[in-house]
């Protein structure tokens, strides 16, 4: 934007585009409270208008303008901005409301997350690509996921945000029960890593149907009755489910005493050839090398779990 100013604007001349710049339904109870507050203290924060050639478009302040109409104001204080593009206006409509008690601050973390994904992700990814084309390194400060979380008022790291994106993918692809999704979305501070692990195991069909149905029943009861006591133990149910599955898959101490597992990391593309040579050497010693799936990649670093098993272990 090139400049901005504050002036009183006739309410009847303001163009409203709620389908684009108002991201949640109006909070009617909030409007009543805000109206009384404005009557007592005045309008402390002007609304935000995007001035174009022939119109002033309301970007932020849909609750405040409703209050002004109820008080029969003819004009309202407004901060006038001159955005260069609709993308800038859209971004401002979210950022200026991220901490507002009648919009984002009143919404669940999941509703904020969905707005960040549906509205802002494309904008922020294009910005990151533009920085890279200009030869600027995309540092932690400019990681897309971290910027998205901050824009909608979520105090998440880029790691936690990326985990939540994986959870959303699991929910979409696996048709997870609505009661389970509701419990996740309505939990104030969910253990994201724990939920991700359970949903990924369910997607891979590693959870027995009986145990999963028991967990769904707990979620249904919480969703139906808003049972705070059960909600308080929800993480416990998740941990029990994860623990039961881990115990089922972990071999006994007698079986693992003659084996060792290492996490191998590398940045060199020649690592697969080195791994093959290692297998041949171990084969001559009658050792077995087990490789856990495909290598995982984090930027330019690859990692993979490798287990060495002695001949005594195999017998």
Secondary structure, DSSP 8 states (H G I E B T S, - for coil): ---EEEEEEEGGGEE--HHHH--S---HHHHHHHHHHHHHH---S-EEEEE-SS-EEEEE-HHHHHHHHHTT-SEEEEEEE--SSHHHHHHHHHHTTTT-TTTGGGS-HHHHHHHIIIIIHHHHHHHHHHHHHTT----GGG-HHHHHHHHTT----HHHHHHHHHHHHHHHHHT--HHHHHHHHH-TT--HHHHHHHHHHHHTT-S-HHHHHHHHHHHHHHHHHT-HHHHHTHHHHHHHHHHHHHHHHS--HHHHTTEEEEEEEE--TTHHHHHHHHHHHHHHTT-EEEE-SS-EEETTEEEEEEEEE-HHHH-
